Amino acid sequence: MKLKKFFGVLMTVLLLINIFFPVRAQCITIKEEEELGREFMKVITRQFRFIQDPFITDYIENMGNKILSVMPPQAFKYRFFIISQDVYNAFAGPGGIICINRGLIEAMDSEDELAGIMAHEITHVSSRHISHKIDRSAKMNLAALAGLVAGIFLGVSGGGDAGSAMSIGSMAAVQSAALSYSRQDEMQADELGIKYLTGAGYDGEGMLIILKKIRENQWFGSNQIPDYIMTHPAVDARIAYLDTWIEGHKKALPGNSKKKDNTFKKIKTRLISAYGDKSAALKKMKNAVLENPEDPLANHGYGIALARNDRAKEGVVYVKKALEKYPFDPYMLKDMGEIYFIDGQYQNALQALKGSAGIAPDDFETLYLLGRTYLELEDFESASQSLEKLLEKRPKYPGALYYLGSAYGKQGKLDKAHYYLAIYYKNKGDFKNSIFHVKQVIKYSKDKAQKEEAEKILEDAKKERTKERPEPINKPG
């Protein structure tokens, strides 16, 4: 009887252990997570626009690498992205993908806040919080799983052939619940994140400040915060932990740097003025100038916002004022060149862009604008040189292939003109036009290698065009 009672108690204990401490499924491998990361990027690039501005992307990448430099060797090559969306969001995707939304950065007041968010998200990746939750035995393909992860972080649907990630059945529902970060995950990301953050020379208080800002917006029921952040576990406990940690390490913590904050302010101003809603950007930057008429960053941002609102002539005045303080800033010079270009002042645009290229010769946006400006000034050889240099760095830069084809066409170099236009239309998915231009390359080119490449493009384009055509319906009889 006692033995029976003992086994009854034992079974009850084992059942409770299984409920409260379930056996963790075997997590996916490093290679599998990298593959999942590639599928994940396909989903989010279909849904959102990424900011490609080199001034901003280089800054974010350098910050991420600075934090990684004080961490143990990592399993993944980390990639950092800014999503152009006015939402308080940041997340760590599979395989070393770190994404931060423009709206969250605009809500920050210092580089330390941004570094705090990045350290937290990097720690989610290094601790493999997502991969440890994915059950390898679950019968879901990578595209479906990538769509599911994107759905959790971004509220988007769909992944590859799987259709909507949020409606792929009970397996998705189970996996979705399992993939959500736990209280322990969040606490670990804070505990390790703040150590890496301060080890990299940032003020740990930045992480605390931005967490408080997110919480304050939650209290007001802001629609700028995704559901998964609204339901992040233990926000108050995390704030209390960070507060206590900072208090106990104050003597060892680095302080804020005015120099680094000035760079952050440039980034924030550029995000608002060049990538935010153009009407809202105009209003914000106008108010900034009214508050501080001598602030070069406010004037620069207002100039960009004016140009975006079809007031380029006025924009020139304000960017010029900013350049009085920063005469050798290549990005301000590039913006000045772009505004002159928009206004049709091509000679002035050329001078500003040459100045920018002299300081930052590898900036691909400057090379693109130079190519466009030379085309307008009918210096077709210089246009083709600038665009060729750009395509060496960015082979798929939007529009560059088209304008390079135009530049060679104006020089009478028809083989090269048709070659670049063929690639341009192929990349666009316009296979009819691509096939036309490839045939012209084969007709005009005397370069054997170029002809062979053109024939390969022709073969690929024909295959893709065939896919577009529906199967013929055979009529009975």
N, C-alpha and C positions, 0 to 999 in steps of 0.2 A: 504493500500500500504506500509505504514511504517512498519506494522507488518510483512508483507511478506518479506520485505527487511531484517528485524531483524532476522527472521528465516533462511533466506539465509545465512546471516553472521554467525549465530550461527552454522549452519550445516558445514560451511567451517572451522570454528574454531575447532569444534569437530573432523572433518576429519584430520586436521593437527595435533591435539593432538594425535590421534590414530596412525598416521604415525610416528611422532617423539617421542612419549612417549607411546609405546604400553603397553597394560595391560599385566603384567607378568603372565605367566602360573603358575598354582599351582605347586610348586616344589615338587620333590620326598621327601619322609619321610627319617628320619635317617636310619630306618631299610631297606628301599628300596635302599638307597645309599650303605649300607654295603653289600647287596646282589649284587649290581652292581659292587662293588669293587672286590668281589670274582670272578665274571665272567671276569672282566677286567684282573685280575691276570692270569686266565687261558689262555687268549689271548696272553699276553706278555711273559709268560713262555714258550709258544710254539715257540715263535719267537726269543727270545734272551737268552743268557747265563748270569746268575747272579753270581757275585763273592761271594763265601761262606767263604772266608778266615776270621777266627774269629778275628784276629788282626784288620782287616779293618772294618768288620761289627760291632764289639763292639765299635770301635771309632766313627763311623757314628751314631750309635744308641745313644751313650752317649751324643753326640753333639746335636742331635735332642731333647732328653729328657731335656737337659739343657735349651734349648730355650723354650720348652713347660712348664718348671717349673715356668716361669715368666708370663705365659699367664693365662687367665681365664680358669675354668674347661672346658674340651673339650668333645664333643659328641662322638668322635671316639677314638679307640685305634690306635695310629699311628704306621706304619711299614715303615722301611727305607731300601732301596735296592740300590745296585750298579750294573748297567748293564755294562757288559764287551764289550763296543763298543767305537771305537775311534771317537766319535762325540760330539760336544759341545751341550749337551742337559741336561735338568733337568725338571721334571714336577711333578705335584700333581695329582694323579689319584683319583677316587672316594673312599670315605670311609676311608680316612687317609693314603693312599698309597703315599709315597714320593720316587721318583726314580731319581738317578743322574748317568750320564754316566761317565765311566772311563776317556774318552777323555777330558771332561770338568774339572775334578779334576786335570788331568795332566797339564792343561793350567794355573793352579793357582799357586801362589807363597806363600800363607799364609793360615792359618786356618781361618782367618777372612773372606777371600773371600768365602770359602766353607760354613761357617756359614751364610754369607749374602745370598747366594743362598737358603740355607735350610730355613731360616727365611721367605724369600719371598714365597717359595712354601708352607710352613706350613700355612701361612696366607691365601693363596688361598683356602686351605681346611677348615680352621676355619671360613672363610667368606662364605663358601659353594658356591663358584662362579660357579662350574659346576652344582651342583644340582639345583640351582635357575634358570638355563637356560633350564633344561630338562622339556619339556611339558608332564605332566602325561597323557594327553589325546592322545598323539601320539601313534599310534598302532604299536609299535616295541617291540619285546621281549627283555629280559635282555641280552641274548647272542649277539643279533644284535647290541644293544646299546653299549655294552662293546667293541665290535669290532670297532664300529664307533668312540668311544672316543680314543681307541688305534690308530686308523688310523690318527686322528688329531695330537696326540702327537708324534707318532713314524713313521708314514708313512707306517704302516703295514696294512694288510687286513685280514678280516676273524674273525668271532666270532661264535663258536658253529655251530649249524645247519643252521645258516643264510647265510653261504657262505661268499663271499667277502663283507666286511663292506662298501667298497667304491662303491659298485654297487648294492645296495639293493633298488634302486628306488628313486623316488622324495622325499619321506618322509625322507630318509637319507640325501639327499642334503639340505633340509630345516633344519633338526636338526644339521647337520654339521656346517652350517653357524651360527646357533643360539648358538652353543656351544663354538665358538671362544671367547677368552677373549676380553673384551672391554677395551678402554682406562681407564675407571673408575675402572675396575677390577685391572688392572696393577698398577694404581696409589695407590689404596687402599692397595694392597699387599706390595708396597714399603713403604707407609706411616706408616702402622701398623707394617710391618716387621722390619723396622729399629728401631722402639721403642722396640720391643721384643728382637731384636739382641743386642742392647746396654744394655738393662736391664739384659740380661744374661751374660754381661761382655765382649762382643766382640766389636772390633773397627768397628764402622758403616761405615768406609771408605772401608771396604772389599766389601760391596754390590756395592758401586760405582765403584770400580776397576774392578770387574768381569763383570759388565754391560758394561763398556767401552771396555773390551777385546772382548766381544761378538760383539759389534758394529764395532770394528776395523776389525774383521774377515768378517763381512757383506760387508764392503767396498771392500774387495778383492774378493768377490763372492765365499767365501769358501764353498766347498761341505761338510764341516764338520758340518754345521748348518742346522737343519731341517727347512722345509718351514714354520712351524707355528711360529718358533722363528724369522725367517727372516721377517715375516710380523707382529711381535708384535707391537702393536700401541704405538706411542708417545715415542720412545726410547730416543730421544733428550730431550723431555720435562721431562722424568723421571730422566735422568742424571742431568738436571738443578735443578730439585726439590731436589734430594739427596745432590747435591753439596751445595745448599743453606741451607738445614737442618743441614748438618754436620758443616758448617761454623758457624751457630747460636748456636750450642751445643758443641763446641770444649772443653770448660772448664769442662763440665760434662762427656765427653766421656772417656772410658777406653783406655789405650794404648795397643800396641802389647806386647806379652809376648814371650821372646826367648824360654822359656821352651815349651810352647804349639806349637810354630812353629817348634821345633825340632821333636815333635811327628808327626806333619803334614808332615814334610820332609820324615820321615820313611814310612808313608803311601804312599806318592807320589812315592818314590823310589820303593816300593814293587809293586805298581800298574804297573809301567813301566816295571820293570825287570821280574816280574812273570806272568803278565797277558796281556801285550801288544804284538804286533807282535814280534816274537822272534828275527828276523834279525834286526829290527829297535831297539829293546831293547838292543841288543848286541852293536850296534853302539853308541847309546845314553850313555850307561853306560861306555863304553870304553872311550869316550870323557870326561865324568865326572871324571874318574880316571886320565886321562892325564892332565886335568885342575887342579886337586887337589889330588895328589897321596896319601896324608895322610888322606883324608876324609873317615871315616869308613863306612858311608852310601853308598858312591860311590863304595867302594870296595865290600861291601856286595851285592849291586845290580849287579855289574859286575860279581860276583861269581855265582849268580843265573842265569843271562843271559848266561854265559858260559855253565853251566850245561844244560840249555834248548837247547843249540846248540850243544849237544853231545860232550862237552869238560869238563866233570865233574872233571877230575883230576886237570885241571887248575882252575876250580871254587873253589875247596877246598882251594887253596892258598889264594885267595882273601877274602873268608868268614872268614878264620882264622885270617887274618889281621884285619878285622872288629871286631872280637871277642876279640882281644887284648884291644880294647877300651871299649867294652860292654860284659864282660865275663859272666854276669848273665842275659843277654837278652834271654828269653825263645824262642822267635821267630827266633833269629839268630841261636841259638843252634838247633832248629828244622830244619831250612834250612840246617845247616851243616850236620845233621843226614840224611836228604833226599838226599843230594848230595853224601854222602858216600854210601848210599843205591843204588843210581843209578849207582855208580862206582863199586858196588859189594864188597865194604869194610864193611861187615856186623857187624863185631865186633866194629869197630870205629863208625859206625852208631848207634849201641846200646848204646854206652857210651854217645854220644851227645844227643840222644833222652831221655835217662834216666835223664840227666841233665836238659833238657827242662821240662820233666814231673815233676821233683822235684820242679820246680819253678811255673809251671802252670799245676797242675795235672788234670784239667778238659778240657784241650784243646783237642778237638776231632780229629784234624789232627795228633797231636802227638801220640794219642792212636792208630790211624789207622796205622801209620808208625811203631810204636813199634810192633803191631801185625804182620805186614808183615815181620819185621826184625827177630822177634822170630821164625817165620815159616821158614825163610831161615837158621837160626841157629839150626833148629830142636828142639827148646824148645817149644813143642806144647802146653803144659799146660799154660805157660806164654802167648803164643799167644792167646789162647782162653780167658784168663782172661782179656787181654787188649781189645780184640774185643767185649767181652760181656759188658765191662764197656762203651765202645763207643756206642754200640747199645742201652744202657739204656738212653743215652743222645740224640742220633740221630738214631732212628729206621730204617730210610731209607738211611743211609749213603752209597753212591755207593761203591760196592765191599765188604763191611764189612761182609755181610751175606755169600757171597761166600767163603771168606777166613776163616771165623769162621767154616763153614761147613767142609772145608778142614782140619782145625786144629783138630776138633773132629774126623774126619775120620782117621787121622794119629794116634789118641789115641785109635782107635778101638771102639769109642762110636758112633756106627752106627745110633742109633735112633736120637741122636742130630745132627749128620752130615747130615742125610737125611732131618731132620726137617728144618734146616736153608737153605739148598739148595732148598728145595721145595718153601720156601718163596721168596728166591732170584729169582728163575725162574718165579714165579707167578708175582712178581713186574716187571720183564722184559717183561712180556707178552708172555713168552715161556711156554704155558700151557701143551704142550706134556711132556716136561722135568719135569715140576712141578708135574704133575699127577704121573709120575714114582716115584719121590722121596717121595711123600706123601704115596704111597702104601708101600714103604719100611719102613716108620715111623710106619705105622699100623702093619707091619710085625714084626719089631724089638722092638718097645717100650713096656714097662711094666707100663708106667705111664698113668693112665686112662684119666687124664685131657689133657695130650699131645695128646693122641689118638683122643679124641673128637675134639680138635682144628685141628688136621690133617684132620679129616673127613670133617670139615667145609671148610678147604682150598681146599680139593678135590672137594667138591660140587661146590664151587665158580669157581674153575679152569675149571670144566666140563662145567659149564654154559657159561663161557667166550669162551671156545674152540668151543662150539656149535655156538656161534654168528659169529665166523670166517668162518664157513662153509657156502657156498652159498646154497640157496634153490634149491633142485633138480628140473629139468625141466621135467614135465610129457609129454612124447611123445604121440601124438594122436594114438588112436587105440590100 
